[in-house]
């Protein structure tokens, strides 16, 4: 049996296994992982090695509920596991609160980290997969206190940081120089759409301005949601869909303290790039982070503070708690999926707890939330460029989930000229190029068959 057939069977087995286990959650889903930290606020899974897991913590947790703006102190740095969480190495970036990490696209051994201490904050950089770091005593962009970092692809790369005091900071040189492009509100998160890199989202924590701010021009200008139905909330996280630019999730709590504290409000979803929002889950819960599985987008997790962990198996349409095995007083700050293939019983995840809870790893996750109708049934293809062309052309296509895929070029009589791809395509936006130097001038048909869906586009070769 060839590799394509094996991977196709594996995809089917995962779906079947999760369907069979829906409604039958394991007796103990979460198990404690020793050797990292007691108060975990950040998880990072480097893309260039699936076995690596980075766990960051503070000696004393930052007050993220009442403090605005946030004040970071008592940082503990991070530890990294090189064996999928079995053991952890020595502490790096000690005495700094490492709130987020990002890798350089095309150069993944280069990492940047958002680092903070009581008197200073900014960005440190590593050129050797986090083994050694520069700019720790005096961080880059050291007038900022970043809680989230993201990188916009392109030439040049553009780097963005969510500043808990003064909005969005932009840089074209890994934060050696910095430019404040949005200063209206303090932020808790920032994210770029994986499908459309010009589309960006920022979660504002106010006061006086809360809600989600959206940029459609790569961070140059920003606007709030049109109906203002999120502006009265403090947004704690934003998560754009990895395959549909119109879909984005966020979580929030009350913008101003109510009765001596802040009240969590739950998980929201927008189907129109953040113009309007609907509450879809975890009502009344404070949710710090929302993620989707990197290889199966219908599976999502959310870190719900004292409400625990929330899971969705139907693209974030409905959610349920998944707390079996967690301590009774669990205060879940972060959840994450490692870059692993999904085993037959369901995906594996990690969770970071505060209040001395430490790090937890899940058994294969099942969910009683039914799949329901697929809200994103079709892949899409973008116009090829150039077209017409004489030598070669290229195009992007968007795949809503990991699935068997075949991409071919045929003449107008239906004769297959070339197979450009035949295998299991990962979820996301993919670049494909066709070299047409050996075919005569004329009209050709590009065909993408992904799962049960077929896309076609005409290609014109000129001489």
N, C-alpha and C positions, 0 to 999 in steps of 0.2 A: 504494500500500500504506500503511495507516495505521500510527501509531506503535506501537500495541499489537502488530500483526503483526510489525513490524520487530524489536521487542524480544524477542518470542517466538522468532523465528528466530535472533536473536543468542544467546539462552540455549541453544538446541539446538546451535548451531554450536560454542559453547564446550565443551559436554559431548562432542560428537562429536570435536572436535579433540584434547581431552585423552585420550580413549579411543584414538584412532589413534596418538598419540605415546607411550602408556604402554609402557614398556620401551625407548624410544629416546630417551635423554637427549641434549641438545645437547652438542657437543664442548667448548664453553666456556660454562658457565651464568653464571658471575659475572665481572663486569668492574669494575675499579677506577674510583671516582669521585673526581676531584680537586677541591680547593678547600675542603675542610672541615677535618678534624683527622686526626691520626695514631693517637690512642687513643680510640676511640668507645665509650661505655658506654650511651648513651640515644638512642632515636629517638622522635620525636613527630610525628604527622600530624594537624594541626588539621582539624576536621570542616567548617569554614566555607569552606575553599578547598582543593580537591584538589591544587593545584600546590604547596602549601607543604609543606616538609620541614624539621623541626628536628633538628639533630644536636648532641649535647652530649658533652663530653670532659673529661679531666683531662690536665695536663702529664705527671704521673707516675701510672700507674694505681693505684687503691686495691687493697690486698691483700685480695681477697674470699675467699681460700681458707683461709688460716691465721688471719686476724685475726677475733676475736670478743670484744666487739662491733666492728663496722667503725669505722675511723677515717678520715674523709675529709680529704684535703689536696691541695694543688696543683691546685685546680679551674681549669678553663679556660673555664667558661661554655658558650655555645652559639652556633652560626651557623644562620641560616635561609635556605633556598632558596625563592624565589618562582616558579621556573620548572622545577619537577619535578626538581631536582638538577643542572641544567646549570651554574648559578653559585650562589655563596653570599655572603651579606652579611657585614657586620662582626660582630665578637664582641659578644654581649650577656651580662650577668651574669658578666663577667670576674672571675677570681680566686675564683669560687664553683663548687663541684661541684653542678651541676644534675642531680639524680638522677631526677626525674619531673616531668611536667606534667599538668594537667587543665584542662578548659574548663568554664565555668559553663553548665549546661543552660538553654536559653532566652536566653542572653546570651553567645554563643560568643566575642565579642571580649575577654571577661574571662578571663584565664589565671591559674592559680596554679602556682607552681614549688616543689618541694622543694629547698632550697639548703643547702649545708653548707660549712664551712671548719674548720680544726683546732680553733678555740676556741668555735665557736658554730654552730647550725643552726636550721632553721625553715622558714618559708614566705614567699616574696615574691609580689607580685601585680601584674598588668598589666591596664590597662583598654583597651588599644589594640593587641591582637593581638601582644603582645610587643615593641612598638616602644620603650616606656619601662616602667620597673619601679619600684615602691615597696617599702619595707621590705627593702632590700638590706643596709644597714649594720647594722640591728638587725631581723632577720626576725621575723615573727609566730610566736608559740608557740616562742620562742627557747631553751627548755630541751629541745628535741627534736632528734633527728637522723633525718629522714625519708628513706627510700629509695623509698617508694611512696605515692601519693595516689589516692583515689577519692572520688566524689561520689554520694550516695544521692538519687534524685529524690524530690520531694514538696514539701509546704509546711509548714515551711520546708525548704530544702535542708539536707542534713547532710553534713559533710565528715569524712573519715577519713584518718589517716596511719599508716603502718607505721613505728614507731620502732625503729631497730636496737639500742637499748639497753633500752627499757622498754615494748614492746608497742603497743597500739592507742590512738591519741589521736583524740577526737571533738570536732567544733565545729559550731555552727549559724551562724557569722558569718565564714566564710572565714578561720578560725584567728586572729581577733582575740582570742578567748578559747578556752581549750582544756580538755578534760576527759579524764583518763586512764580509759578504761573496761575495759582489760585490761592487767595488769602482770605476768603470770606468766612471760613469756618474751620475749626480744628477737626481732624479726621481720625477715624479708627481703622479704615481699610481702603485699599485702592486695587483695581484689577483691570486688565485689558482683555477684551474679547479674543479668544483664540481663533475665531473665524474671521473677524474683521478688526485688524489691529488699530484702525482709526477710532474704534469705539471703546470708550473707557468709562469706568464707573468709580465713584468715590463715596464712601459712607461718612457723613458728617455727624459729629457728636455734639455740636453747639455747647451751651446756648450762646446766642439766641437762635442760630440756624442749625437745624437738623435735616434729616432726609438723605436722599440719594441724589448726587450731582452726576450729570452725564455729559461727556464730551464726544462729539461726532467728528472731530477734526484732529485727532491725535493729541489732545491735551491743550490745544490753543485757547479754546473757549469752553465754558461750562454752564449748564442750565439745570434747574431743578425739575422734578416731575410736574407735568402740566396741571394736574388736578390738585396739587398740593396736599395729597392725602398721606404723605410720609413726612412732611416738613415738621410736624409736631413730635417726631420721634427721634431718638438717638440711635443711629444705625451703627451696628457693631461689626457687621461683615457684609461683603458683597461677593457674589459668585456668578459670573456670566457663563452661559451654556458653552460647552466645548464644540458644539456643532450647529447651533442655531443662533444667529446674532440678535434676534428679537427677544430671546428668553434670558432672563437674569433673575437670580434669587438674592434676597437680603434678609437680615435679621435685625431686630431692634428691641429697645426698651424705652421707657418714658424719658422724654428730654429733660424734664425737671423732676426733682425728688418729690414723691407723693407720700405723705404721712411718715416722713423720716427716711424714706428709701426710694429706690427706683423699681418700677414694676416691669418685668419682661413682657413682651407682647407677642413673640413668636416668629415664625418663618413666613416670608412673603415671596410671591412670584409675580413677575411682570412678563407679559407676552408681547410688549410693544416697546422694547428697549428702554424701559424705565419711565415711560410716560404715566402709566397707571399701575396700581399694585393690588393684589388680592392676598389675604391671609390664607395660607394653605396647610399650616401645621404648627404643632407645639404652642398652641394658644396659651398665653399667660406665662410662657417660659422665656428666660433670658438665654439667648443662643449666641455663642461667641464665634463659631465658625461653621461653615457649610461647605461640603466637598462632594464631588461625584467621582466614581471610580474611573481611573484613567483608561481602562480597557472595556468598560461596560457602563454606559452613561445612565442607564435606568436605575442603577444602584447608587444611592446617596446617603450620606451620614451628616449629622449635625451635633455639635457639642453644646449641650443644654444646661450648663452650670449645675445648680442643685436639682434640676429635673432629670439629669442624666444624659443618655445618648438617644438620639432619634434616628430612625432608619426609614428610607423609602425604597421600594422596589419598583416604582412606576414613574420614574422621571420627575420625582418631586411633587406629584399631584396629591398624594396622601402620605402621612407619616405616622409612625408608632414608636413607642419607647422600646429600647433594647438594653435593659439594665441588669440582666441576670449575671451574677458573679461580681458586680461592683459592690463596694462597701456601702452601708446604709447612708452614710453622710457624704457620699461622693459629690465632689464639686468639679464637673468636667469642663476643662478649659479649651481643649483642642482634640480633634480627631484627624486621622490620616490613613490613606491607603498606600501601602508600599507599591513599588513598580513591579509587581509580581503577576504572572499569569494566574487566572482564577481557577482554583481547584474545583473538582466536580461538585463538592458540597456547597460551594458559595465562596465569596471573597473573604480575605483576612484583613483585619484593620487593627490600628493601634489607637489608644486614647491616653491623653495626658491629663492628670488630675491635680488639683491644688489641695490645700488643707491636709498635706501629708499623704495624699493618696498615691502619688507616684505614677508609674507607667503600666498600662494594661495592654494585653494582646487578645484578640478575639479568636474563638473557634470559627470555622466557616459560618458565615452569616446567612441565615434564612429570614424571610419576612412574611408575615401573614397579610401584608398589604398586597392585594391582587395586582397582577400586571395591568389589567384593563386594556383599553385600546391604546395602541402606540400613537402618541401625539406627534411623533416626528417620523412618519413612515418612509419618506423619500430622501435619497441623497440628491445633491444638486451639483451642477457643473457651471463653471464660470467661462466666459468667452475666451477662446484661445488667442494667443498673441505671438507674432503677428498673424493676420489672416486677411487677404491672401499672403502666401510666403513662397520662397523658392528653395530654401534649404531645410529649415527646421521651424517648428512651432511648439508652444508650451501652453499649459493650462493648469488651473487648480480645480479640484473637485472636493466636495464636502461629504464625508461619510458619517452618518449619524451613530453608527456603532460598529464594533468589530464584526466582520462578516466575510464570507467567501466572495471574492471579487475577480472579475475578468475584464480587462480593457483591451480592445482590439481596434485595428484600422482595416476597413474593407473598401473595395472599389464600389462603384455605383451599381454593379451587377450582383453585389452581395458576396463576392469572393474575398475571403480573409487574406489581407496582405501582410499584416504583422500583429503579433501579440505583444502588447506593451507591459502587461502585468497579468499574472494568473496565480492567485494565492489568497491568503486571508489578509484583508486590509484592516489596519487599526482604525479606530475612531479618530476623526479629526479632519483637518484640511490638508490635502495632499497635492504635491507638485508633480506633474508628468510632462515629459518632453518627447516629441517624435521627430526623428531625423528622416527626412523625405528625399534625400539626395539620390537614392537609387530607384525612385519610382518616377514614371512619366508625369508630365503636367496633366492636371485634371481635377475632378471633384471626387473627394473621398468621404467616407463616413466613419466617425469615431463612435464607438459603442462602449458604454460602461454597464456591466451587469453586476449589481451589488445585491446579494441576497435574492429577493424576488423582484427587484426593481431594475428597470433598464432605462438608461439615458442615451441620447444620440445627439451628435452635433456634426455639421458639415465642415469639411476642411478643403480649402482651395489651394492647390499647388500650381505655381506659375513658373515659367521658364523664360 
